[in-house]
């Protein structure tokens, strides 16, 4: 389960975030490309834009549920 204490600082402020468990599998970036991007220097994903539409919210939720290492959280601030 993702932990806000371990979230990457590059995440956009808001509900969704990626923490340091990310294995750079690309699932979230494929599922919600409007919201997730890769940090090329670190080799992990971050939320660069919080969802702004119901469709984006649904895709972010799908990415969270599909994350193989549970690195995506939805209790950020």
N, CA, C and O atoms as a Maestro MAE file, in Angstrom:
{
 s_m_m2io_version
 :::
 2.0.0
}

f_m_ct {
 s_m_title
 :::
 protein
 m_atom[308] {
  # First column is atom index #
  i_m_mmod_type
  r_m_x_coord
  r_m_y_coord
  r_m_z_coord
  i_m_residue_number
  s_m_chain_name
  s_m_pdb_residue_name
  s_m_pdb_atom_name
  i_m_atomic_number
  :::
  1 25 0.844 -1.182 0.000 1 A "UNK " " N  " 7
  2 3 0.000 0.000 0.000 1 A "UNK " " CA " 6
  3 2 0.885 1.239 0.000 1 A "UNK " " C  " 6
  4 15 1.848 1.320 0.763 1 A "UNK " " O  " 8
  5 25 0.563 2.189 -0.843 2 A "UNK " " N  " 7
  6 3 1.345 3.419 -0.951 2 A "UNK " " CA " 6
  7 2 1.307 4.193 0.366 2 A "UNK " " C  " 6
  8 15 0.321 4.163 1.102 2 A "UNK " " O  " 8
  9 25 2.404 4.881 0.636 3 A "UNK " " N  " 7
  10 3 2.553 5.615 1.894 3 A "UNK " " CA " 6
  11 2 2.910 7.064 1.585 3 A "UNK " " C  " 6
  12 15 3.904 7.331 0.910 3 A "UNK " " O  " 8
  13 25 2.101 7.998 2.078 4 A "UNK " " N  " 7
  14 3 2.357 9.419 1.815 4 A "UNK " " CA " 6
  15 2 3.723 9.852 2.333 4 A "UNK " " C  " 6
  16 15 4.316 10.785 1.792 4 A "UNK " " O  " 8
  17 25 4.232 9.194 3.367 5 A "UNK " " N  " 7
  18 3 5.551 9.546 3.913 5 A "UNK " " CA " 6
  19 2 6.670 9.232 2.926 5 A "UNK " " C  " 6
  20 15 7.762 9.791 3.021 5 A "UNK " " O  " 8
  21 25 6.393 8.331 1.971 6 A "UNK " " N  " 7
  22 3 7.411 7.917 1.005 6 A "UNK " " CA " 6
  23 2 7.112 8.378 -0.414 6 A "UNK " " C  " 6
  24 15 7.724 7.886 -1.362 6 A "UNK " " O  " 8
  25 25 6.171 9.324 -0.579 7 A "UNK " " N  " 7
  26 3 5.839 9.748 -1.935 7 A "UNK " " CA " 6
  27 2 6.955 10.628 -2.508 7 A "UNK " " C  " 6
  28 15 7.642 11.349 -1.785 7 A "UNK " " O  " 8
  29 25 7.106 10.542 -3.818 8 A "UNK " " N  " 7
  30 3 8.122 11.332 -4.497 8 A "UNK " " CA " 6
  31 2 7.736 12.814 -4.470 8 A "UNK " " C  " 6
  32 15 6.568 13.152 -4.661 8 A "UNK " " O  " 8
  33 25 8.700 13.687 -4.236 9 A "UNK " " N  " 7
  34 3 8.394 15.121 -4.155 9 A "UNK " " CA " 6
  35 2 7.922 15.725 -5.471 9 A "UNK " " C  " 6
  36 15 7.306 16.791 -5.470 9 A "UNK " " O  " 8
  37 25 8.198 15.064 -6.595 10 A "UNK " " N  " 7
  38 3 7.774 15.588 -7.897 10 A "UNK " " CA " 6
  39 2 6.283 15.431 -8.157 10 A "UNK " " C  " 6
  40 15 5.764 16.015 -9.108 10 A "UNK " " O  " 8
  41 25 5.585 14.655 -7.334 11 A "UNK " " N  " 7
  42 3 4.144 14.488 -7.525 11 A "UNK " " CA " 6
  43 2 3.432 15.827 -7.404 11 A "UNK " " C  " 6
  44 15 3.760 16.649 -6.549 11 A "UNK " " O  " 8
  45 25 2.445 16.030 -8.283 12 A "UNK " " N  " 7
  46 3 1.600 17.221 -8.175 12 A "UNK " " CA " 6
  47 2 0.810 17.136 -6.870 12 A "UNK " " C  " 6
  48 15 0.369 16.057 -6.474 12 A "UNK " " O  " 8
  49 25 0.639 18.254 -6.219 13 A "UNK " " N  " 7
  50 3 -0.113 18.294 -4.970 13 A "UNK " " CA " 6
  51 2 -1.553 17.860 -5.212 13 A "UNK " " C  " 6
  52 15 -2.203 18.322 -6.150 13 A "UNK " " O  " 8
  53 25 -2.037 16.980 -4.370 14 A "UNK " " N  " 7
  54 3 -3.416 16.525 -4.495 14 A "UNK " " CA " 6
  55 2 -3.591 15.095 -4.044 14 A "UNK " " C  " 6
  56 15 -2.731 14.520 -3.377 14 A "UNK " " O  " 8
  57 25 -4.708 14.543 -4.417 15 A "UNK " " N  " 7
  58 3 -5.156 13.224 -3.958 15 A "UNK " " CA " 6
  59 2 -4.211 12.090 -4.364 15 A "UNK " " C  " 6
  60 15 -3.815 11.285 -3.522 15 A "UNK " " O  " 8
  61 25 -3.850 12.024 -5.643 16 A "UNK " " N  " 7
  62 3 -3.051 10.903 -6.146 16 A "UNK " " CA " 6
  63 2 -1.561 11.196 -6.059 16 A "UNK " " C  " 6
  64 15 -1.130 12.340 -6.207 16 A "UNK " " O  " 8
  65 25 -0.778 10.144 -5.816 17 A "UNK " " N  " 7
  66 3 0.679 10.258 -5.763 17 A "UNK " " CA " 6
  67 2 1.298 8.889 -6.011 17 A "UNK " " C  " 6
  68 15 0.621 7.864 -5.938 17 A "UNK " " O  " 8
  69 25 2.590 8.888 -6.302 18 A "UNK " " N  " 7
  70 3 3.369 7.659 -6.450 18 A "UNK " " CA " 6
  71 2 4.455 7.695 -5.379 18 A "UNK " " C  " 6
  72 15 5.088 8.727 -5.156 18 A "UNK " " O  " 8
  73 25 4.663 6.552 -4.718 19 A "UNK " " N  " 7
  74 3 5.706 6.512 -3.693 19 A "UNK " " CA " 6
  75 2 6.917 5.710 -4.172 19 A "UNK " " C  " 6
  76 15 6.972 5.271 -5.320 19 A "UNK " " O  " 8
  77 25 7.874 5.529 -3.281 20 A "UNK " " N  " 7
  78 3 9.158 4.940 -3.658 20 A "UNK " " CA " 6
  79 2 9.126 3.436 -3.896 20 A "UNK " " C  " 6
  80 15 10.181 2.824 -4.062 20 A "UNK " " O  " 8
  81 25 7.952 2.827 -3.916 21 A "UNK " " N  " 7
  82 3 7.838 1.414 -4.270 21 A "UNK " " CA " 6
  83 2 7.760 1.205 -5.785 21 A "UNK " " C  " 6
  84 15 7.821 0.069 -6.256 21 A "UNK " " O  " 8
  85 25 7.626 2.288 -6.546 22 A "UNK " " N  " 7
  86 3 7.444 2.208 -7.999 22 A "UNK " " CA " 6
  87 2 8.592 1.439 -8.657 22 A "UNK " " C  " 6
  88 15 9.765 1.676 -8.370 22 A "UNK " " O  " 8
  89 25 8.220 0.507 -9.552 23 A "UNK " " N  " 7
  90 3 9.210 -0.295 -10.268 23 A "UNK " " CA " 6
  91 2 9.291 0.100 -11.747 23 A "UNK " " C  " 6
  92 15 9.901 -0.615 -12.542 23 A "UNK " " O  " 8
  93 25 8.690 1.220 -12.119 24 A "UNK " " N  " 7
  94 3 8.774 1.750 -13.481 24 A "UNK " " CA " 6
  95 2 8.210 0.776 -14.513 24 A "UNK " " C  " 6
  96 15 8.800 0.581 -15.576 24 A "UNK " " O  " 8
  97 25 7.064 0.163 -14.197 25 A "UNK " " N  " 7
  98 3 6.483 -0.839 -15.096 25 A "UNK " " CA " 6
  99 2 5.717 -0.217 -16.259 25 A "UNK " " C  " 6
  100 15 5.438 -0.904 -17.241 25 A "UNK " " O  " 8
  101 25 5.371 1.060 -16.173 26 A "UNK " " N  " 7
  102 3 4.691 1.807 -17.230 26 A "UNK " " CA " 6
  103 2 3.173 1.640 -17.243 26 A "UNK " " C  " 6
  104 15 2.509 2.273 -18.063 26 A "UNK " " O  " 8
  105 25 2.601 0.819 -16.372 27 A "UNK " " N  " 7
  106 3 1.160 0.592 -16.391 27 A "UNK " " CA " 6
  107 2 0.381 1.892 -16.172 27 A "UNK " " C  " 6
  108 15 -0.574 2.166 -16.899 27 A "UNK " " O  " 8
  109 25 0.769 2.679 -15.199 28 A "UNK " " N  " 7
  110 3 0.017 3.907 -14.917 28 A "UNK " " CA " 6
  111 2 0.131 4.909 -16.062 28 A "UNK " " C  " 6
  112 15 -0.830 5.611 -16.377 28 A "UNK " " O  " 8
  113 25 1.299 4.973 -16.680 29 A "UNK " " N  " 7
  114 3 1.488 5.909 -17.790 29 A "UNK " " CA " 6
  115 2 0.687 5.486 -19.011 29 A "UNK " " C  " 6
  116 15 0.245 6.337 -19.784 29 A "UNK " " O  " 8
  117 25 0.495 4.188 -19.197 30 A "UNK " " N  " 7
  118 3 -0.333 3.698 -20.298 30 A "UNK " " CA " 6
  119 2 -1.816 3.874 -19.989 30 A "UNK " " C  " 6
  120 15 -2.608 4.173 -20.882 30 A "UNK " " O  " 8
  121 25 -2.191 3.688 -18.722 31 A "UNK " " N  " 7
  122 3 -3.596 3.762 -18.323 31 A "UNK " " CA " 6
  123 2 -4.090 5.204 -18.246 31 A "UNK " " C  " 6
  124 15 -5.197 5.508 -18.691 31 A "UNK " " O  " 8
  125 25 -3.277 6.085 -17.686 32 A "UNK " " N  " 7
  126 3 -3.673 7.485 -17.490 32 A "UNK " " CA " 6
  127 2 -2.549 8.421 -17.917 32 A "UNK " " C  " 6
  128 15 -1.951 9.091 -17.075 32 A "UNK " " O  " 8
  129 25 -2.254 8.476 -19.216 33 A "UNK " " N  " 7
  130 3 -1.126 9.291 -19.684 33 A "UNK " " CA " 6
  131 2 -1.307 10.791 -19.457 33 A "UNK " " C  " 6
  132 15 -0.333 11.544 -19.473 33 A "UNK " " O  " 8
  133 25 -2.542 11.220 -19.247 34 A "UNK " " N  " 7
  134 3 -2.792 12.638 -18.980 34 A "UNK " " CA " 6
  135 2 -2.338 13.028 -17.572 34 A "UNK " " C  " 6
  136 15 -2.194 14.213 -17.271 34 A "UNK " " O  " 8
  137 25 -2.115 12.035 -16.712 35 A "UNK " " N  " 7
  138 3 -1.856 12.307 -15.305 35 A "UNK " " CA " 6
  139 2 -0.514 11.787 -14.787 35 A "UNK " " C  " 6
  140 15 0.031 12.329 -13.825 35 A "UNK " " O  " 8
  141 25 0.015 10.748 -15.414 36 A "UNK " " N  " 7
  142 3 1.276 10.159 -14.947 36 A "UNK " " CA " 6
  143 2 2.364 10.369 -15.986 36 A "UNK " " C  " 6
  144 15 2.104 10.310 -17.188 36 A "UNK " " O  " 8
  145 25 3.573 10.611 -15.525 37 A "UNK " " N  " 7
  146 3 4.716 10.673 -16.429 37 A "UNK " " CA " 6
  147 2 5.919 10.034 -15.753 37 A "UNK " " C  " 6
  148 15 5.921 9.800 -14.544 37 A "UNK " " O  " 8
  149 25 6.927 9.760 -16.545 38 A "UNK " " N  " 7
  150 3 8.142 9.104 -16.045 38 A "UNK " " CA " 6
  151 2 9.171 10.140 -15.632 38 A "UNK " " C  " 6
  152 15 9.390 11.127 -16.335 38 A "UNK " " O  " 8
  153 25 9.798 9.913 -14.497 39 A "UNK " " N  " 7
  154 3 10.977 10.675 -14.109 39 A "UNK " " CA " 6
  155 2 12.154 9.916 -14.715 39 A "UNK " " C  " 6
  156 15 12.557 8.874 -14.198 39 A "UNK " " O  " 8
  157 25 12.701 10.436 -15.803 40 A "UNK " " N  " 7
  158 3 13.752 9.724 -16.531 40 A "UNK " " CA " 6
  159 2 15.036 9.594 -15.719 40 A "UNK " " C  " 6
  160 15 15.758 8.607 -15.860 40 A "UNK " " O  " 8
  161 25 15.325 10.566 -14.884 41 A "UNK " " N  " 7
  162 3 16.549 10.500 -14.078 41 A "UNK " " CA " 6
  163 2 16.460 9.408 -13.019 41 A "UNK " " C  " 6
  164 15 17.435 8.700 -12.766 41 A "UNK " " O  " 8
  165 25 15.289 9.274 -12.402 42 A "UNK " " N  " 7
  166 3 15.136 8.313 -11.315 42 A "UNK " " CA " 6
  167 2 14.584 6.966 -11.730 42 A "UNK " " C  " 6
  168 15 14.722 5.984 -11.000 42 A "UNK " " O  " 8
  169 25 13.953 6.908 -12.910 43 A "UNK " " N  " 7
  170 3 13.374 5.652 -13.379 43 A "UNK " " CA " 6
  171 2 12.128 5.255 -12.617 43 A "UNK " " C  " 6
  172 15 11.999 4.106 -12.192 43 A "UNK " " O  " 8
  173 25 11.208 6.189 -12.437 44 A "UNK " " N  " 7
  174 3 9.944 5.911 -11.769 44 A "UNK " " CA " 6
  175 2 8.889 6.867 -12.285 44 A "UNK " " C  " 6
  176 15 9.205 7.858 -12.944 44 A "UNK " " O  " 8
  177 25 7.645 6.570 -11.987 45 A "UNK " " N  " 7
  178 3 6.522 7.413 -12.402 45 A "UNK " " CA " 6
  179 2 6.139 8.383 -11.295 45 A "UNK " " C  " 6
  180 15 6.386 8.141 -10.114 45 A "UNK " " O  " 8
  181 25 5.530 9.487 -11.711 46 A "UNK " " N  " 7
  182 3 4.960 10.460 -10.770 46 A "UNK " " CA " 6
  183 2 3.647 10.974 -11.347 46 A "UNK " " C  " 6
  184 15 3.403 10.880 -12.550 46 A "UNK " " O  " 8
  185 25 2.815 11.511 -10.480 47 A "UNK " " N  " 7
  186 3 1.598 12.198 -10.913 47 A "UNK " " CA " 6
  187 2 2.012 13.632 -11.245 47 A "UNK " " C  " 6
  188 15 2.403 14.393 -10.360 47 A "UNK " " O  " 8
  189 25 1.925 13.989 -12.513 48 A "UNK " " N  " 7
  190 3 2.303 15.354 -12.885 48 A "UNK " " CA " 6
  191 2 1.099 16.270 -12.997 48 A "UNK " " C  " 6
  192 15 1.244 17.492 -13.033 48 A "UNK " " O  " 8
  193 25 -0.102 15.678 -13.053 49 A "UNK " " N  " 7
  194 3 -1.344 16.460 -13.099 49 A "UNK " " CA " 6
  195 2 -2.428 15.652 -12.415 49 A "UNK " " C  " 6
  196 15 -2.694 14.510 -12.789 49 A "UNK " " O  " 8
  197 25 -3.046 16.243 -11.421 50 A "UNK " " N  " 7
  198 3 -4.164 15.593 -10.738 50 A "UNK " " CA " 6
  199 2 -5.357 15.523 -11.689 50 A "UNK " " C  " 6
  200 15 -5.502 16.387 -12.554 50 A "UNK " " O  " 8
  201 25 -6.214 14.509 -11.545 51 A "UNK " " N  " 7
  202 3 -7.366 14.390 -12.447 51 A "UNK " " CA " 6
  203 2 -8.289 15.593 -12.343 51 A "UNK " " C  " 6
  204 15 -8.579 16.092 -11.256 51 A "UNK " " O  " 8
  205 25 -8.741 16.042 -13.510 52 A "UNK " " N  " 7
  206 3 -9.613 17.211 -13.554 52 A "UNK " " CA " 6
  207 2 -10.983 16.926 -14.120 52 A "UNK " " C  " 6
  208 15 -11.847 17.802 -14.144 52 A "UNK " " O  " 8
  209 25 -11.187 15.689 -14.581 53 A "UNK " " N  " 7
  210 3 -12.479 15.297 -15.137 53 A "UNK " " CA " 6
  211 2 -12.857 13.934 -14.553 53 A "UNK " " C  " 6
  212 15 -11.996 13.223 -14.034 53 A "UNK " " O  " 8
  213 25 -14.126 13.570 -14.632 54 A "UNK " " N  " 7
  214 3 -14.521 12.234 -14.168 54 A "UNK " " CA " 6
  215 2 -13.787 11.110 -14.918 54 A "UNK " " C  " 6
  216 15 -13.490 10.063 -14.342 54 A "UNK " " O  " 8
  217 25 -13.501 11.338 -16.196 55 A "UNK " " N  " 7
  218 3 -12.792 10.332 -16.982 55 A "UNK " " CA " 6
  219 2 -11.358 10.163 -16.474 55 A "UNK " " C  " 6
  220 15 -10.874 9.040 -16.332 55 A "UNK " " O  " 8
  221 25 -10.686 11.275 -16.204 56 A "UNK " " N  " 7
  222 3 -9.324 11.208 -15.675 56 A "UNK " " CA " 6
  223 2 -9.320 10.558 -14.292 56 A "UNK " " C  " 6
  224 15 -8.431 9.767 -13.980 56 A "UNK " " O  " 8
  225 25 -10.299 10.885 -13.475 57 A "UNK " " N  " 7
  226 3 -10.418 10.276 -12.148 57 A "UNK " " CA " 6
  227 2 -10.556 8.760 -12.277 57 A "UNK " " C  " 6
  228 15 -9.916 8.010 -11.541 57 A "UNK " " O  " 8
  229 25 -11.392 8.313 -13.213 58 A "UNK " " N  " 7
  230 3 -11.604 6.879 -13.418 58 A "UNK " " CA " 6
  231 2 -10.323 6.198 -13.879 58 A "UNK " " C  " 6
  232 15 -10.019 5.089 -13.441 58 A "UNK " " O  " 8
  233 25 -9.567 6.854 -14.764 59 A "UNK " " N  " 7
  234 3 -8.318 6.261 -15.244 59 A "UNK " " CA " 6
  235 2 -7.258 6.229 -14.140 59 A "UNK " " C  " 6
  236 15 -6.493 5.268 -14.057 59 A "UNK " " O  " 8
  237 25 -7.199 7.242 -13.307 60 A "UNK " " N  " 7
  238 3 -6.251 7.242 -12.188 60 A "UNK " " CA " 6
  239 2 -6.606 6.135 -11.192 60 A "UNK " " C  " 6
  240 15 -5.726 5.455 -10.663 60 A "UNK " " O  " 8
  241 25 -7.886 5.969 -10.950 61 A "UNK " " N  " 7
  242 3 -8.325 4.893 -10.055 61 A "UNK " " CA " 6
  243 2 -7.964 3.535 -10.645 61 A "UNK " " C  " 6
  244 15 -7.509 2.646 -9.925 61 A "UNK " " O  " 8
  245 25 -8.163 3.373 -11.945 62 A "UNK " " N  " 7
  246 3 -7.804 2.126 -12.619 62 A "UNK " " CA " 6
  247 2 -6.301 1.871 -12.523 62 A "UNK " " C  " 6
  248 15 -5.877 0.739 -12.286 62 A "UNK " " O  " 8
  249 25 -5.494 2.918 -12.705 63 A "UNK " " N  " 7
  250 3 -4.042 2.779 -12.590 63 A "UNK " " CA " 6
  251 2 -3.653 2.376 -11.170 63 A "UNK " " C  " 6
  252 15 -2.792 1.518 -10.979 63 A "UNK " " O  " 8
  253 25 -4.282 2.990 -10.184 64 A "UNK " " N  " 7
  254 3 -3.994 2.650 -8.783 64 A "UNK " " CA " 6
  255 2 -4.322 1.193 -8.509 64 A "UNK " " C  " 6
  256 15 -3.524 0.473 -7.909 64 A "UNK " " O  " 8
  257 25 -5.495 0.760 -8.948 65 A "UNK " " N  " 7
  258 3 -5.930 -0.613 -8.700 65 A "UNK " " CA " 6
  259 2 -5.078 -1.635 -9.455 65 A "UNK " " C  " 6
  260 15 -4.934 -2.773 -9.008 65 A "UNK " " O  " 8
  261 25 -4.516 -1.234 -10.593 66 A "UNK " " N  " 7
  262 3 -3.717 -2.151 -11.393 66 A "UNK " " CA " 6
  263 2 -2.245 -2.171 -11.046 66 A "UNK " " C  " 6
  264 15 -1.519 -3.054 -11.502 66 A "UNK " " O  " 8
  265 25 -1.787 -1.226 -10.255 67 A "UNK " " N  " 7
  266 3 -0.363 -1.131 -9.927 67 A "UNK " " CA " 6
  267 2 0.108 -2.421 -9.254 67 A "UNK " " C  " 6
  268 15 -0.417 -2.801 -8.207 67 A "UNK " " O  " 8
  269 25 1.103 -3.100 -9.852 68 A "UNK " " N  " 7
  270 3 1.520 -4.402 -9.317 68 A "UNK " " CA " 6
  271 2 2.213 -4.332 -7.963 68 A "UNK " " C  " 6
  272 15 2.286 -5.341 -7.261 68 A "UNK " " O  " 8
  273 25 2.721 -3.174 -7.583 69 A "UNK " " N  " 7
  274 3 3.420 -3.064 -6.289 69 A "UNK " " CA " 6
  275 2 2.716 -2.087 -5.343 69 A "UNK " " C  " 6
  276 15 3.263 -1.731 -4.298 69 A "UNK " " O  " 8
  277 25 1.512 -1.656 -5.706 70 A "UNK " " N  " 7
  278 3 0.709 -0.745 -4.885 70 A "UNK " " CA " 6
  279 2 1.473 0.536 -4.540 70 A "UNK " " C  " 6
  280 15 1.452 0.990 -3.396 70 A "UNK " " O  " 8
  281 25 2.141 1.111 -5.533 71 A "UNK " " N  " 7
  282 3 2.923 2.326 -5.337 71 A "UNK " " CA " 6
  283 2 2.103 3.595 -5.542 71 A "UNK " " C  " 6
  284 15 2.609 4.693 -5.308 71 A "UNK " " O  " 8
  285 25 0.854 3.470 -5.973 72 A "UNK " " N  " 7
  286 3 -0.001 4.630 -6.206 72 A "UNK " " CA " 6
  287 2 -0.974 4.775 -5.058 72 A "UNK " " C  " 6
  288 15 -1.682 3.833 -4.703 72 A "UNK " " O  " 8
  289 25 -1.003 5.966 -4.481 73 A "UNK " " N  " 7
  290 3 -1.926 6.247 -3.395 73 A "UNK " " CA " 6
  291 2 -2.967 7.263 -3.797 73 A "UNK " " C  " 6
  292 15 -2.766 8.029 -4.739 73 A "UNK " " O  " 8
  293 25 -4.083 7.274 -3.086 74 A "UNK " " N  " 7
  294 3 -5.136 8.265 -3.359 74 A "UNK " " CA " 6
  295 2 -5.577 8.973 -2.089 74 A "UNK " " C  " 6
  296 15 -6.722 9.410 -1.973 74 A "UNK " " O  " 8
  297 25 -4.661 9.082 -1.142 75 A "UNK " " N  " 7
  298 3 -4.966 9.790 0.100 75 A "UNK " " CA " 6
  299 2 -3.967 10.915 0.349 75 A "UNK " " C  " 6
  300 15 -3.707 11.282 1.495 75 A "UNK " " O  " 8
  301 25 -3.417 11.451 -0.719 76 A "UNK " " N  " 7
  302 3 -2.454 12.549 -0.611 76 A "UNK " " CA " 6
  303 2 -3.147 13.862 -0.355 76 A "UNK " " C  " 6
  304 15 -4.374 13.957 -0.348 76 A "UNK " " O  " 8
  305 25 -2.329 14.872 -0.145 77 A "UNK " " N  " 7
  306 3 -2.886 16.210 0.117 77 A "UNK " " CA " 6
  307 2 -2.224 17.229 -0.769 77 A "UNK " " C  " 6
  308 15 -2.553 18.413 -0.702 77 A "UNK " " O  " 8
  :::
 }
 m_bond[307] {
  # First column is bond index #
  i_m_from
  i_m_to
  i_m_order
  :::
  1 1 2 1
  2 2 3 1
  3 3 4 2
  4 3 5 1
  5 5 6 1
  6 6 7 1
  7 7 8 2
  8 7 9 1
  9 9 10 1
  10 10 11 1
  11 11 12 2
  12 11 13 1
  13 13 14 1
  14 14 15 1
  15 15 16 2
  16 15 17 1
  17 17 18 1
  18 18 19 1
  19 19 20 2
  20 19 21 1
  21 21 22 1
  22 22 23 1
  23 23 24 2
  24 23 25 1
  25 25 26 1
  26 26 27 1
  27 27 28 2
  28 27 29 1
  29 29 30 1
  30 30 31 1
  31 31 32 2
  32 31 33 1
  33 33 34 1
  34 34 35 1
  35 35 36 2
  36 35 37 1
  37 37 38 1
  38 38 39 1
  39 39 40 2
  40 39 41 1
  41 41 42 1
  42 42 43 1
  43 43 44 2
  44 43 45 1
  45 45 46 1
  46 46 47 1
  47 47 48 2
  48 47 49 1
  49 49 50 1
  50 50 51 1
  51 51 52 2
  52 51 53 1
  53 53 54 1
  54 54 55 1
  55 55 56 2
  56 55 57 1
  57 57 58 1
  58 58 59 1
  59 59 60 2
  60 59 61 1
  61 61 62 1
  62 62 63 1
  63 63 64 2
  64 63 65 1
  65 65 66 1
  66 66 67 1
  67 67 68 2
  68 67 69 1
  69 69 70 1
  70 70 71 1
  71 71 72 2
  72 71 73 1
  73 73 74 1
  74 74 75 1
  75 75 76 2
  76 75 77 1
  77 77 78 1
  78 78 79 1
  79 79 80 2
  80 79 81 1
  81 81 82 1
  82 82 83 1
  83 83 84 2
  84 83 85 1
  85 85 86 1
  86 86 87 1
  87 87 88 2
  88 87 89 1
  89 89 90 1
  90 90 91 1
  91 91 92 2
  92 91 93 1
  93 93 94 1
  94 94 95 1
  95 95 96 2
  96 95 97 1
  97 97 98 1
  98 98 99 1
  99 99 100 2
  100 99 101 1
  101 101 102 1
  102 102 103 1
  103 103 104 2
  104 103 105 1
  105 105 106 1
  106 106 107 1
  107 107 108 2
  108 107 109 1
  109 109 110 1
  110 110 111 1
  111 111 112 2
  112 111 113 1
  113 113 114 1
  114 114 115 1
  115 115 116 2
  116 115 117 1
  117 117 118 1
  118 118 119 1
  119 119 120 2
  120 119 121 1
  121 121 122 1
  122 122 123 1
  123 123 124 2
  124 123 125 1
  125 125 126 1
  126 126 127 1
  127 127 128 2
  128 127 129 1
  129 129 130 1
  130 130 131 1
  131 131 132 2
  132 131 133 1
  133 133 134 1
  134 134 135 1
  135 135 136 2
  136 135 137 1
  137 137 138 1
  138 138 139 1
  139 139 140 2
  140 139 141 1
  141 141 142 1
  142 142 143 1
  143 143 144 2
  144 143 145 1
  145 145 146 1
  146 146 147 1
  147 147 148 2
  148 147 149 1
  149 149 150 1
  150 150 151 1
  151 151 152 2
  152 151 153 1
  153 153 154 1
  154 154 155 1
  155 155 156 2
  156 155 157 1
  157 157 158 1
  158 158 159 1
  159 159 160 2
  160 159 161 1
  161 161 162 1
  162 162 163 1
  163 163 164 2
  164 163 165 1
  165 165 166 1
  166 166 167 1
  167 167 168 2
  168 167 169 1
  169 169 170 1
  170 170 171 1
  171 171 172 2
  172 171 173 1
  173 173 174 1
  174 174 175 1
  175 175 176 2
  176 175 177 1
  177 177 178 1
  178 178 179 1
  179 179 180 2
  180 179 181 1
  181 181 182 1
  182 182 183 1
  183 183 184 2
  184 183 185 1
  185 185 186 1
  186 186 187 1
  187 187 188 2
  188 187 189 1
  189 189 190 1
  190 190 191 1
  191 191 192 2
  192 191 193 1
  193 193 194 1
  194 194 195 1
  195 195 196 2
  196 195 197 1
  197 197 198 1
  198 198 199 1
  199 199 200 2
  200 199 201 1
  201 201 202 1
  202 202 203 1
  203 203 204 2
  204 203 205 1
  205 205 206 1
  206 206 207 1
  207 207 208 2
  208 207 209 1
  209 209 210 1
  210 210 211 1
  211 211 212 2
  212 211 213 1
  213 213 214 1
  214 214 215 1
  215 215 216 2
  216 215 217 1
  217 217 218 1
  218 218 219 1
  219 219 220 2
  220 219 221 1
  221 221 222 1
  222 222 223 1
  223 223 224 2
  224 223 225 1
  225 225 226 1
  226 226 227 1
  227 227 228 2
  228 227 229 1
  229 229 230 1
  230 230 231 1
  231 231 232 2
  232 231 233 1
  233 233 234 1
  234 234 235 1
  235 235 236 2
  236 235 237 1
  237 237 238 1
  238 238 239 1
  239 239 240 2
  240 239 241 1
  241 241 242 1
  242 242 243 1
  243 243 244 2
  244 243 245 1
  245 245 246 1
  246 246 247 1
  247 247 248 2
  248 247 249 1
  249 249 250 1
  250 250 251 1
  251 251 252 2
  252 251 253 1
  253 253 254 1
  254 254 255 1
  255 255 256 2
  256 255 257 1
  257 257 258 1
  258 258 259 1
  259 259 260 2
  260 259 261 1
  261 261 262 1
  262 262 263 1
  263 263 264 2
  264 263 265 1
  265 265 266 1
  266 266 267 1
  267 267 268 2
  268 267 269 1
  269 269 270 1
  270 270 271 1
  271 271 272 2
  272 271 273 1
  273 273 274 1
  274 274 275 1
  275 275 276 2
  276 275 277 1
  277 277 278 1
  278 278 279 1
  279 279 280 2
  280 279 281 1
  281 281 282 1
  282 282 283 1
  283 283 284 2
  284 283 285 1
  285 285 286 1
  286 286 287 1
  287 287 288 2
  288 287 289 1
  289 289 290 1
  290 290 291 1
  291 291 292 2
  292 291 293 1
  293 293 294 1
  294 294 295 1
  295 295 296 2
  296 295 297 1
  297 297 298 1
  298 298 299 1
  299 299 300 2
  300 299 301 1
  301 301 302 1
  302 302 303 1
  303 303 304 2
  304 303 305 1
  305 305 306 1
  306 306 307 1
  307 307 308 2
  :::
 }
}
